[in-house]
């Protein structure tokens, strides 16, 4: 097993700023009237999946885990975000 690698304060701040920026983009897409609701909602959900992956990788030390665990959690994010987006689109029919 690899030794956990903690992000440096500079890296943690950069990742945090990226998370904040992604949150603001999601909010802007959903609140903006010029973007179709389906597209805005789907985009916000995909951005949420991206944010979940960032948190898992950098703040829960998944970067230093074995590739099997990284792949399992990446697949988990993809499957669940995909299922939520698909369910949303199916419900809108």
C-alpha positions in Angstrom: 0.0 0.0 0.0 1.3 3.4 -0.9 1.9 6.1 1.8 -0.9 8.6 1.8 0.0 11.8 0.0 -1.6 14.9 1.4 -2.1 17.8 -0.9 0.1 20.8 0.0 -1.7 23.8 1.3 -1.2 25.5 -2.1 -2.7 22.4 -4.0 -5.6 22.2 -1.5 -6.4 25.9 -2.0 -6.2 25.5 -5.8 -8.6 22.5 -5.7 -10.9 24.3 -3.4 -11.0 27.3 -5.8 -11.8 24.9 -8.6 -14.6 23.4 -6.6 -16.0 26.9 -5.9 -15.7 27.9 -9.5 -17.6 24.7 -10.6 -20.3 25.5 -8.1 -20.6 29.0 -9.5 -20.8 27.7 -13.0 -23.5 25.2 -12.0 -25.5 28.0 -10.3 -25.1 30.3 -13.3 -26.3 27.6 -15.7 -29.4 26.8 -13.7 -30.3 30.4 -13.0 -29.7 31.7 -16.5 -32.9 32.0 -18.5 -31.2 31.6 -21.9 -30.1 28.0 -21.3 -32.7 25.2 -21.7 -33.7 23.7 -18.4 -32.8 20.1 -19.5 -29.3 21.2 -20.6 -28.7 23.3 -17.5 -29.8 20.6 -15.1 -27.9 17.9 -16.9 -24.8 20.1 -16.9 -25.1 20.8 -13.2 -25.4 17.1 -12.5 -22.3 16.4 -14.6 -20.4 19.1 -12.8 -21.5 17.6 -9.5 -20.0 14.3 -10.6 -16.7 16.1 -11.5 -16.7 17.8 -8.1 -17.3 14.5 -6.3 -14.3 12.9 -8.2 -12.1 15.9 -7.2 -13.1 15.5 -3.5 -12.5 11.7 -3.6 -9.2 12.0 -5.3 -7.6 14.9 -3.4 -9.3 15.2 0.0 -10.1 11.5 0.7 -6.6 10.4 -0.4 -7.8 8.2 -3.2 -4.8 9.4 -5.3 -2.5 7.3 -3.2 -4.8 4.2 -3.2 -4.3 1.3 -5.5 -5.6 1.6 -9.1 -8.3 -0.9 -8.3 -9.9 1.4 -5.7 -9.5 4.5 -7.9 -11.2 2.7 -10.8 -14.0 1.4 -8.5 -14.7 4.9 -7.2 -14.4 6.5 -10.7 -16.9 3.9 -12.0 -19.2 4.6 -9.0 -19.3 8.3 -9.8 -19.9 7.6 -13.5 -22.6 5.0 -12.9 -24.6 7.0 -10.4 -24.3 10.4 -12.1 -25.2 8.7 -15.4 -28.2 7.0 -13.7 -29.5 10.2 -12.3 -29.1 12.1 -15.6 -30.8 9.2 -17.5 -33.6 9.1 -14.9 -34.1 12.8 -15.2 -34.3 12.7 -19.0 -36.7 9.7 -18.9 -38.9 11.4 -16.4 -39.2 14.5 -18.7 -40.8 12.4 -21.5 
